[in-house]
Amino acid sequence: MSEARVLIVDDEQAIRETVCDMLDMLGISAMAVENGEQAVETVTDNPNRFNLILLDYSMPGMGGEAAYGKLSEISPNTPIYIFTGYGDSDETKRLIDQGAFGLLPKRFRLDELQNVLNTHSIVS
């Protein structure tokens, strides 16, 4: 993989667009999908395609918890962060216990995203 790529998984179009714009400002290539099923299909097609996955916890259909389980199986070396508007709940803590790298508040700031990218040496 020659360029940094981030997969954004969120059912809210405004969130997907905002995060893509933030990553673009940082020189990072991003792809966004609107649900867990699309994320699993996308990662299954090429398990090494992404350097990072930002996964919404609460989505219709395959939610974040089910998607996390499948994505971490398909691409075990790709860091997955859960982002949620509900804060630090028992459910999101369970995903951290299962190996998710961390939680991001749903309305995270650019510097918070930059810290996640820096943690995993993801640069443009």
Phi, psi and omega in degrees: 000120186267334181237152178290133179225137179237135175259127178251128181237109180202141180281348181265117182302318181299322178293313180303313181295318181297314181294320176300317178297318179298314180295321177299319178300330180269001179079021182253133178283138182225154172229141181236139174231160189260358178201171182297322180300314179295323179297314180298317179298316181297315182287325177300322180299328180203088186300340182257014186289328189248145175271341186199144174237129174252114192241121175292141180281317188252105179219152174293159181074226178287109181283182184299321182295313178294318179296319178303313181302315181289316182296319181291334174287314184290320184227071188296341182265000180269121177297135178239125175251140178263130173238140190208152175268001186259002177077199186276088183260170177300323181294314181290326176298324178298321178292324175298317178298330179278352176124358175300144186285334180173178179245143172237137175296149184304324179255061181285157181269163180302319181293328177293319177295317178300321178298319178297314180299317180296321179304326183253017178053041179264112181229159180282000000 
